[in-house]
Amino acid sequence: MTLPTHSPRLPPLLHADVVQTPPRPPSPEHQFGTRAVHAGAHIDPTTGAVIAPISLSTTFAQSSVGNPIGIYEYTRSANPNRDHFEEAVAALEHARFALAFSSGSATTAIVLQSLAAGSHVISVSDVYGGTHRYFTKVAAAHGVHVTFTPAIEVDIEGLIKPNDTKLIWIESPSNPTLGLVDIRKVASIAHRHGILVVVDNTFLSPYIQNPLDHGADIVVHSVTKYINGHSDVLMGVAAFNAIDLKERLTFLQNAIGAVPSAFDCWLAHRGLKTLHLRAREATKNATTVAKALEASPFVKSVNYPGLDSHPQRAIAVKQHRDGMGGGMLSFRIQGGHEAAERFCQNTRVFVLAESLGGIESLCEVPSSMTHAGIPKEQREAAGVYDDLVRLSCGIEDAADLKADVLKAIEKAATSINGSK
Ligand SMILES: *Cc1c(COP(=O)(O)O)cnc(C)c1O
């Protein structure tokens, strides 16, 4: 930042010109935790503040017409807190660039908006409900059409429309059945046809999976979940390497204006600094709960990529850090939909609520909550049965979560018509 010396309205310079900013860890050579704490966390050049101030100003002064004093002009285009957050996410996703948006949904919308009318998209079937809604009800309005497939690794070649297919959309793990996609396998086919691959990495966070390392072109997150991690910010982010994507998506970020506030960027950056600790703890807790569920006579099946019984465990071992399963799991309870609902009313630690990835554990019934908007046949074809319960394990103590789940499940499954 260059400070002017000639404007009469400016206060005298502080120590901006003399403060030595200590070197910050550059990204590639340090491990994840070090980068999470330091990437984008610059010492304030004027005060030496170790934690950046929240820059609430919407506009930035110019010393002469068209010559901003610093690097900022107007907060929608760029502001210090958003820059810090984007720099941190880029470092953690092994990306050159990251762009933050006002929600995960806005991020999805902007990636789709970047496609020309007439473009075709191939998507995995069991995507996030809001993503499904955008693909089916909004994208078509500007001439972008989406084909869904439950087996993208097998079907992709046949679904590609030469000249029209521009994007492949993957969610791995999928929501809420925790199915995995071999990103490398899909990306290598897509790239032969010049098609971009997007991975929604919300369920694992950059600590457990870095899709760009497996060949994806864009990784997107609902920051609302693990990255912020405290259930108090709605935000999204996209990270990528290509300079042409940077130009197109930056243009849309400013032109559409679906941007996060400086305060939300500051909070999400603060949350991001402990992501590695939270993701490890959530994985430990989910593993404990998944094993207990697998051993329960009241459970039909458990979906958790950290278990050896997961049908795509080999992909988890290849794609996830140390084969970690993350904090999300789902299971089918004995006793049908009623038992699933009763389970969610009987937990004492798990809170009955939508969303995921926060410090607190949550439970929900996808067929009547997050996935209620998807027609029943389509839902069941994707494994989202009425008796499916989804859990987001937080960072409480594993023993308490396990006891809570086992107690609630027994109450729920045994109180149906007096039988089990
Ligand atoms: C929540 C979520 C979204 C949407 O993000 P918002 O921040 O709620 O708009 C997208 N994808 C996945 C996998 C999600 O869980």
The ligand as an ORCA input file, in Angstrom:
! r2SCAN-3c Opt
* xyz 0 1
  C     -25.267    -25.758      2.730
  C     -24.713    -26.286      1.466
  C     -24.750    -25.517      0.294
  C     -25.407    -24.157      0.219
  O     -24.733    -23.221      1.017
  P     -25.462    -21.957      1.710
  O     -24.309    -21.285      2.384
  O     -26.492    -22.498      2.656
  O     -26.079    -21.157      0.634
  C     -24.181    -26.063     -0.849
  N     -23.644    -27.311     -0.848
  C     -23.612    -28.068      0.267
  C     -23.007    -29.432      0.199
  C     -24.144    -27.586      1.452
  O     -24.135    -28.355      2.538
*
